[in-house]
Amino acid sequence: MKRPLTLDITRLLLRRRHATPTGIDRLELAYARALLAARDRPVAFEAWVPGVGACGYARAALEVLLPEIEARWAAGEASGIALSGLRLRQPRDGEVRLLVSHHHLAELERRHRPEAKTCVYIHDAIPADFPEYARPGGAEKHERRLRNAAALADAILVNSHATAASLDRFLQARRPPLLVAPLGVEPRRAAVAPEAQDRPYFLCLGTIEPRKNHLLLLHIWRNLAGEAGAPRLILVGRRGWENENVVDMLERSPAIRELVVEAGRVGDARLGGLVAGACAVLMPSFAEGFGLPVAEALAAGVPVIASDLPALRETGGSVPDYLDPLDGPGWTQAIRDYAAPGSVPRAAQFERLKSWQPPSWDAHFAAVLPFLDNL
């Protein structure tokens, strides 16, 4: 039996005003596209309206809205797209409500509907496991999300086995069915012409926050600055929180000014070119739940140097070169090696890349939809 599915798109509607998407935004967009295309089962969409509650969102309105959001994100433009299509709706018997962002999980006890099944997607437990990397109050809020999911969800989806393992301490009293369903890679990122640069460069993708370990890279580039032909570092991502030391170096260190470029938020169209032209994508994080930049870089045929973390190994397999995120000399040597003409380790990674298969959305939904039907 194909169960009726209702996707909560609250976050997607809110994020339409942002110029660039996060990995969670990409996931919710992929679910909206997939369910719009699912003509063989009852499908509905809803959003939470403060003071009103859950309202339905018309399929026809969403079919118009999604291409507009994607076009804005591709161009890197904040959206002024007006909303239409919200209306009150009645839940259907036997439906599965899909909450694929963390948006409502802190208040799930108020929004839970006992007459329906609820399936939630957990992207990581990082704020709960590493509160030192979270915003003030973020650890407590995320613990509440995870405890609510453990107590109230009828099923849980996660992006990796690493994330599943991090949830184990929250699932002692009750264990809903759980499925590991990695994010797919957007095919439009493939085969993009490299962006022209005046020297070799490396790329680091992600919000500038302590967990991403940008400070390591800035110290490396400060040391590389005096070397002839030193490569450039391009940082893509907005400035986040608790990052005063990183900002001080970006704004006040003359040594890195000519070599480190803070690109900020970059639309998908330009991002594809930046990835394609990089010597390698660097991911020196201290903690990750999945590693979408690793998957997207490898899918574009670009090497990756990454922290030796279970989630990143799960995503990249044996292809990237992995280093301890505290191994400054090791990272420095790898960057020098990859920037060198005729780089041997870079060529070796290209050889390993030939056997790597990117995660796909088709495989994702081929696993998720039967899982939901069998609840």
WOJOKA-V446834 format. One line per field, one symbol per residue. burial: 1 if it has 16 or more other ideal C-beta (glycine too) atoms within 10 Angstrom, else 0. A space follows every 50 residues. Layout:
burial: ???
This chain:
burial: 00111111111110110111111111111111111000000011111100 00011111000100110011011101001000001100001000111111 11111101001100011111111111111010110000100111111111 01111111110111011001100001011011111100100100100001 11111111111111111111110110000111111110010010010011 00000100111100011101110111111111111111111111111111 01111110101111110011111010010011011011100010110010 0110010110100110011011000
